[in-house]
Amino acid sequence: MSYPEGAYGDVFRRMEESGFDFDKDHVVDMHAVFATEAEADRIALMFVADSDVDQYVNIETKPYDEGGMELTLSKKMLVTYDAVCQLEDLLAERVSLVDGYLDGWGVMQQ
């Protein structure tokens, strides 16, 4: 495949080179960090309230090692460049409503 230049394109190229199976669903974990538990919970509840909440296999907040609270949002999905960017864009849009920032994403290769 051909991926755009940039950090995500590089990640997808490395995944492809390592033999990642893009043809099956995987759990993608997105992370965001917030100053307070209330802010993390507010954003988590937005995902819980989504009408298609079954798509999320985990929505969890916990203390972040460096202070504040971390939200982990896990979705089972086909891992495509567009799908990962779309999920991150949704999370970024919601995080922008409070004092928080995105803290990366990951997927386990089985």
Sine and cosine of phi, psi and omega as CSV:
sin_phi,cos_phi,sin_psi,cos_psi,sin_omega,cos_omega
0.00,0.00,0.24,-0.97,0.06,-1.00
-0.91,-0.42,0.79,-0.61,-0.02,-1.00
-0.88,-0.48,0.48,-0.88,0.03,-1.00
-0.88,0.48,0.39,-0.92,0.11,-0.99
-0.92,0.40,0.47,-0.88,0.03,-1.00
0.84,-0.55,0.03,-1.00,-0.10,-0.99
-0.87,0.50,-0.73,0.68,-0.02,-1.00
-0.92,0.38,-0.65,0.76,0.06,-1.00
-0.85,0.52,-0.66,0.75,0.04,-1.00
-0.88,0.47,-0.68,0.73,0.02,-1.00
-0.87,0.49,-0.73,0.69,-0.03,-1.00
-0.92,0.40,-0.59,0.80,0.06,-1.00
-0.90,0.44,-0.67,0.75,0.03,-1.00
-0.92,0.40,-0.63,0.77,0.05,-1.00
-0.87,0.48,-0.70,0.71,0.01,-1.00
-0.89,0.46,-0.71,0.71,0.00,-1.00
-0.89,0.46,-0.50,0.86,-0.02,-1.00
-1.00,0.05,0.02,1.00,0.07,-1.00
1.00,0.04,0.37,0.93,0.02,-1.00
-0.84,0.54,0.69,-0.73,-0.02,-1.00
-1.00,0.04,0.99,-0.11,-0.01,-1.00
-0.98,0.19,-0.08,1.00,-0.07,-1.00
-1.00,-0.02,-0.03,1.00,0.03,-1.00
-0.78,-0.63,0.34,-0.94,0.01,-1.00
-0.93,0.37,0.60,-0.80,0.11,-0.99
-0.71,-0.70,0.32,-0.95,0.10,-1.00
-1.00,0.00,0.86,-0.51,0.04,-1.00
-0.98,-0.21,0.79,-0.61,0.03,-1.00
-0.97,-0.24,0.81,-0.58,0.10,-0.99
-0.94,-0.34,0.60,-0.80,-0.04,-1.00
-0.80,-0.61,0.62,-0.78,0.11,-0.99
-0.64,-0.77,0.48,-0.88,-0.03,-1.00
-0.84,-0.54,0.63,-0.78,-0.06,-1.00
-0.77,-0.63,0.40,-0.92,0.01,-1.00
-0.94,0.35,-0.57,0.82,-0.08,-1.00
-0.75,-0.67,0.33,-0.94,0.06,-1.00
-0.90,0.43,-0.62,0.79,-0.01,-1.00
-0.87,0.49,-0.66,0.75,0.02,-1.00
-0.92,0.39,-0.69,0.72,0.02,-1.00
-0.88,0.47,-0.69,0.73,0.00,-1.00
-0.91,0.41,-0.62,0.79,0.01,-1.00
-0.86,0.51,-0.71,0.70,-0.02,-1.00
-0.95,0.31,-0.64,0.77,0.05,-1.00
-0.85,0.53,-0.68,0.73,-0.02,-1.00
-0.91,0.42,-0.46,0.89,0.08,-1.00
-0.89,0.45,-0.64,0.77,0.02,-1.00
-0.96,0.28,-0.60,0.80,0.07,-1.00
-0.88,0.48,-0.61,0.79,-0.05,-1.00
-0.97,0.23,-0.24,0.97,0.02,-1.00
-0.82,0.57,0.64,-0.77,-0.06,-1.00
-0.90,0.44,-0.48,0.88,0.00,-1.00
-0.97,-0.26,0.72,0.69,-0.08,-1.00
-0.87,0.49,-0.39,0.92,0.00,-1.00
-0.86,0.51,-0.34,0.94,0.00,-1.00
-0.93,0.36,-0.36,0.93,0.00,-1.00
-1.00,-0.06,0.81,-0.59,0.00,-1.00
-1.00,-0.05,-0.21,0.98,0.04,-1.00
-0.33,-0.94,0.73,-0.68,0.15,-0.99
-0.70,-0.72,0.93,-0.36,-0.17,-0.99
-0.60,-0.80,0.64,-0.77,0.14,-0.99
-0.90,-0.43,0.55,-0.83,0.02,-1.00
-0.40,-0.92,0.34,-0.94,0.04,-1.00
-0.86,0.52,0.66,-0.75,0.03,-1.00
-1.00,-0.03,0.67,-0.74,-0.08,-1.00
-0.81,0.59,-0.56,0.83,-0.06,-1.00
-0.99,-0.12,0.24,0.97,0.00,-1.00
0.96,-0.27,0.49,-0.87,-0.04,-1.00
1.00,0.08,-0.34,-0.94,-0.04,-1.00
-0.77,-0.63,0.58,-0.82,0.02,-1.00
-0.94,-0.35,0.67,-0.74,0.14,-0.99
-0.96,-0.29,0.79,-0.62,0.15,-0.99
-0.92,-0.39,0.81,-0.58,0.01,-1.00
-0.89,-0.46,0.88,-0.47,-0.06,-1.00
-0.90,-0.45,0.78,-0.62,-0.04,-1.00
-0.77,-0.64,0.75,-0.66,0.09,-1.00
-1.00,0.07,0.83,-0.56,-0.13,-0.99
-0.28,-0.96,0.26,-0.96,0.22,-0.98
-0.94,0.33,0.73,-0.68,-0.05,-1.00
-1.00,0.00,0.98,-0.17,0.10,-0.99
-0.84,-0.54,0.37,-0.93,0.03,-1.00
-0.83,0.56,-0.76,0.65,-0.04,-1.00
-0.90,0.43,-0.66,0.75,-0.03,-1.00
-0.91,0.42,-0.66,0.75,0.03,-1.00
-0.91,0.41,-0.69,0.72,0.02,-1.00
-0.90,0.43,-0.62,0.79,0.01,-1.00
-0.90,0.43,-0.70,0.71,0.03,-1.00
-0.91,0.42,-0.68,0.74,0.02,-1.00
-0.90,0.43,-0.62,0.78,0.02,-1.00
-0.88,0.47,-0.66,0.75,0.03,-1.00
-0.89,0.45,-0.71,0.71,0.03,-1.00
-0.89,0.45,-0.69,0.73,0.00,-1.00
-0.88,0.47,-0.65,0.76,0.02,-1.00
-0.87,0.49,-0.69,0.73,-0.02,-1.00
-0.96,0.28,-0.62,0.78,0.02,-1.00
-0.89,0.45,-0.54,0.84,-0.03,-1.00
-0.91,0.42,-0.22,0.98,0.01,-1.00
-0.97,0.23,-0.27,0.96,-0.04,-1.00
-0.71,-0.70,-0.12,-0.99,0.02,-1.00
-1.00,0.03,1.00,0.03,-0.02,-1.00
-0.44,-0.90,0.10,-0.99,0.04,-1.00
-0.50,-0.87,0.44,-0.90,0.07,-1.00
-0.95,0.30,0.58,-0.82,-0.03,-1.00
-0.77,-0.64,0.52,0.85,0.13,-0.99
0.99,-0.13,0.02,-1.00,0.01,-1.00
-0.55,-0.84,0.27,-0.96,0.02,-1.00
-0.34,-0.94,0.30,-0.95,0.04,-1.00
-0.54,-0.84,0.66,-0.76,0.01,-1.00
-1.00,0.06,0.71,-0.70,0.11,-0.99
-1.00,-0.02,0.81,-0.59,-0.05,-1.00
-0.99,-0.11,0.00,0.00,0.00,0.00
